[in-house]
Amino acid sequence: MRSWMLKGSLAAVLLMGLIAPAFAATGWLGLITQSIDADLRQGLDLTREGVLINVVSDASPAAKAGFKKGDVLLTLDGQPVRDPEALRDRVRAMAPGRTVKAEVWRDAATRTLDVTIGELPSGADAPPRSEEHTSELQSPCNLVCRLLLEKK
């Protein structure tokens, strides 16, 4: 019977390859978004899929890139954005420090923004939970009315 031995440094490298992903930094944009239904899409004169931006956290990567409340995020890194959960998962999987292109719908026109993915803050620096910001905005009608009033 043969046994295989690994040198200490090789074993450490292999073990870190298995463990390191669990400790990898989590990507963050600093956006709170909501899905867009057919009525809201029509009210925004939008023909494509995307998510509506409800909140842009202060000093976040999204704020630095120029995202604004009321924008519709259409694509991120060349991929369509269809729902908030998929967007969250995609951003969290991105490496902090990576710069990607984002296409947004604002004032009935598409714009391209360059955004550098940040690292998700933890503890006291963590952004507020989305439920705290969107409870009053659960109805798409409420949000559209507020956005239209703010533009006046």
C-alpha positions as CSV (number, residue, x, y, z in Angstrom):
1,M,0.0,0.0,0.0
2,R,1.4,3.4,-1.0
3,S,0.7,6.6,0.9
4,W,1.1,10.1,-0.5
5,M,2.6,12.9,1.5
6,L,2.3,16.6,0.7
7,K,4.9,19.1,1.7
8,G,3.7,21.6,4.2
9,S,3.6,24.6,1.9
10,L,1.8,22.7,-0.8
11,A,-0.8,21.5,1.7
12,A,-1.3,25.0,3.0
13,V,-1.8,26.4,-0.6
14,L,-4.4,23.7,-1.4
15,L,-6.2,24.2,1.9
16,M,-6.3,28.0,1.4
17,G,-7.8,27.4,-2.0
18,L,-10.7,25.6,-0.3
19,I,-11.1,28.0,2.6
20,A,-10.3,31.4,1.1
21,P,-13.5,31.7,-0.9
22,A,-15.5,31.6,2.3
23,F,-13.6,34.6,3.5
24,A,-13.6,36.5,0.3
25,A,-14.8,40.1,0.3
26,T,-18.4,40.6,-0.7
27,G,-19.2,43.1,-3.5
28,W,-21.5,46.1,-2.8
29,L,-23.0,48.9,-4.7
30,G,-25.2,50.7,-2.1
31,L,-28.5,50.5,-3.8
32,I,-32.0,49.5,-2.7
33,T,-34.1,48.5,-5.7
34,Q,-37.5,47.1,-6.5
35,S,-39.0,45.1,-9.3
36,I,-40.9,46.9,-12.1
37,D,-44.3,45.6,-13.0
38,A,-46.1,46.3,-16.3
39,D,-48.0,49.4,-15.0
40,L,-44.8,51.0,-13.6
41,R,-42.9,50.1,-16.8
42,Q,-45.7,51.9,-18.8
43,G,-45.6,54.9,-16.5
44,L,-41.8,55.2,-16.9
45,D,-42.2,54.9,-20.7
46,L,-39.8,51.9,-20.5
47,T,-39.7,49.1,-23.0
48,R,-36.9,47.0,-21.4
49,E,-36.5,45.0,-18.2
50,G,-34.7,46.6,-15.2
51,V,-35.0,47.4,-11.5
52,L,-36.1,50.7,-10.1
53,I,-33.6,52.4,-7.7
54,N,-35.4,53.5,-4.5
55,V,-32.4,54.5,-2.4
56,V,-28.7,55.3,-3.2
57,S,-26.7,55.1,0.0
58,D,-24.6,58.1,0.8
59,A,-20.9,57.7,0.0
60,S,-21.5,54.3,-1.6
61,P,-20.0,53.1,-4.9
62,A,-23.3,53.8,-6.6
63,A,-23.5,57.4,-5.3
64,K,-19.9,58.0,-6.4
65,A,-20.7,56.6,-9.9
66,G,-23.7,59.0,-10.3
67,F,-26.7,56.7,-9.7
68,K,-29.8,58.6,-8.6
69,K,-33.1,57.7,-6.9
70,G,-35.6,57.0,-9.6
71,D,-33.1,55.6,-12.1
72,V,-33.9,52.2,-13.7
73,L,-30.9,49.9,-13.7
74,L,-31.0,48.1,-17.1
75,T,-27.7,46.3,-17.3
76,L,-24.7,45.7,-15.2
77,D,-21.4,44.5,-16.6
78,G,-23.1,43.9,-19.9
79,Q,-25.8,41.6,-18.4
80,P,-29.5,42.5,-18.2
81,V,-30.9,43.2,-14.7
82,R,-34.2,41.5,-14.3
83,D,-34.9,41.5,-10.5
84,P,-33.5,42.8,-7.3
85,E,-32.5,39.4,-5.9
86,A,-30.5,38.4,-9.0
87,L,-28.8,41.8,-9.0
88,R,-27.9,41.5,-5.3
89,D,-26.4,38.0,-5.8
90,R,-24.5,39.1,-8.9
91,V,-23.0,42.2,-7.2
92,R,-22.1,40.2,-4.1
93,A,-20.2,37.7,-6.3
94,M,-18.1,40.5,-7.9
95,A,-14.7,41.4,-6.5
96,P,-14.4,44.7,-4.8
97,G,-12.3,47.2,-6.8
98,R,-13.6,45.9,-10.1
99,T,-15.0,48.6,-12.4
100,V,-18.0,47.7,-14.5
101,K,-20.4,49.6,-16.8
102,A,-24.0,50.1,-15.8
103,E,-26.7,51.2,-18.1
104,V,-29.5,53.2,-16.5
105,W,-32.8,54.7,-17.8
106,R,-33.1,58.4,-16.6
107,D,-35.3,61.1,-18.0
108,A,-36.5,58.9,-20.9
109,A,-33.0,58.2,-22.1
110,T,-30.3,55.6,-21.5
111,R,-27.0,56.6,-19.9
112,T,-23.9,54.6,-19.2
113,L,-22.2,54.9,-15.8
114,D,-18.8,53.4,-14.7
115,V,-19.1,52.0,-11.2
116,T,-16.4,50.5,-9.1
117,I,-17.7,47.7,-6.9
118,G,-17.1,48.3,-3.2
119,E,-16.8,46.0,-0.3
120,L,-19.9,45.3,1.7
121,P,-19.5,47.0,5.1
122,S,-20.0,45.0,8.2
123,G,-21.0,45.7,11.7
124,A,-21.7,49.4,12.6
125,D,-20.7,50.5,9.1
126,A,-23.3,48.2,7.4
127,P,-25.9,49.9,5.3
128,P,-29.5,49.8,6.7
129,R,-31.7,46.9,5.8
130,S,-33.8,47.4,2.7
131,E,-37.1,46.8,4.6
132,E,-36.4,49.9,6.7
133,H,-36.3,52.0,3.5
134,T,-39.0,50.5,1.3
135,S,-41.9,49.9,3.7
136,E,-43.6,53.1,2.6
137,L,-42.8,52.4,-1.0
138,Q,-44.4,49.0,-1.3
139,S,-47.0,50.2,-3.7
140,P,-45.5,51.1,-7.1
141,C,-48.2,53.8,-7.4
142,N,-46.9,55.5,-4.3
143,L,-43.3,55.5,-5.7
144,V,-44.3,56.8,-9.1
145,C,-46.4,59.6,-7.5
146,R,-43.6,60.6,-5.3
147,L,-41.1,60.6,-8.2
148,L,-43.4,62.7,-10.4
149,L,-44.0,65.2,-7.5
150,E,-40.3,65.5,-6.8
151,K,-39.5,66.4,-10.5
152,K,-41.9,69.4,-10.3
